[in-house]
Amino acid sequence: MKLFINLIIGLVVLSVLVMLLSTDQQRQRMVQRSRALIGMPPIVIGKRMAVEQKKLKPKLKNRSLIQSGHALRCGRVKSTPVNNFYTMYEWKDINGRMQASDKRPTANYSKLHVKNLRVDNFFKLSIDGSQARLPAYTSSQIQTGVKKIYKTLSNIINVAEIRTTKLKLKFIADKQRFHQYRKQVASDTSANATGFYTDRLNEATIWAVGDRKHITRISLHESTHAIVAAMFGGAPVWLNEGLASFFENTVITGKDIYSYELNSEYLKLLHRTRLSSLNDHFSQARQQWYDINNSDLNYAVDWSLVFYMMRTPQGRSLLRYMLDRLAVVDCQGFDTVNFINQFYPGGLRAFESGWRHWLSAAKPGVMTISGM
């Protein structure tokens, strides 16, 4: 009897060890895949750039720029992994009729064709418009825009793992009610916010004023925060806000075209401001980033950094590896300066030099990236 009990205990312990080993191997494979994708050996550079002259703190004349408030904490919201591809079989049956299925036929078929198709159903979107009258077709625009964000992550940036989640959007037209609700569920967000996301509820709330394009932009901004929380856990503030500001400017079409507007107001602000070093920018604490005297400029800088990376294959590789690393470390700490120094040719010095050179000549317009 003792021998039997010891055997059972041994099998249980062995099963636990196998599960732990499998989980660790899976995480290691993701890291190795990320390292292979970026195709860059670790690089160590010398001194970081010297701190530049003290930056100016201009006030925005145009308050149409989106002000976002976020009750962000480290940790993922509920999500599940998605296989980016599925297999579809097409064939002729015994009567000569074309058939299609996701299951392979076993008998009485001819001219079998196998197609590997990309998954489009990345998320479930729940829209609560009971406290607002949304302009016509706003919901469908948001649905298309959020799908384009997911497809950009999957098809253009090519992150290692796509995770689906349920996105909840609440629209409130009355300004007083909007801010009452904001204080109730996300009291640490900005009083200037026109939208905010809280991971505790996995909910984005939007002040529903203005036309369809304006409401859609705010919705895409806040939806990006929900996607980041589901897929990458606690991303640094600059990257979280940079991605949200980039994706809010997605050009929405039903076609497989990936186009993004350059934000003219951000460009004006950046062109007239003496910018601090990126070392200083990345080193800001959360409270500094959201400080009312700095946040407008921080939004603009972070948008420009993501836009700069999205312009080229090398930049998208760096962004992909950042996101893949965040998906693995999951809030255990991420040092942007050290990361860029290690995985970008020439380190932060070269990255900042290229960014400043592009920014100095950047003009309003649309960037289109070929679909993959």
Buried (B, 14 or more C-beta within 10 A) or exposed (E): EEEEEEEEEEEEEEEEEEEEEEEEEEBEEBBEBBBEBBEBEEBEBEEBBEEEEEBEEEEBEEEEBBBBBBBBEEEBBEBEEBEBEBEEBBBBEEEEEEEEEEEEBEEEBEEEEEEEEEBEEBBEBEBEBEBBEBBEEBBEBBBBBBBBBBBBBBBBBBBBBBBBBBBBBBBBBBEEEBBEBBEEBBEBBBEEBBBBBBBEBBBBBBBBBBEBEBBBBBBBBBBBBBBBBBBBBBBBBBBBBBBBBBBBBBBBEEEEEBBBBBBEBBBBBBEEBEBBBBBBBBEBEEEBBBEEEBBBBBBBBBBBBBBBBBBEEBBBBBBBBBBBBBBBBBBEEBEBBEBBBBBBEBBBBBBBEBBEEBBEEBEEEEBEBEEE
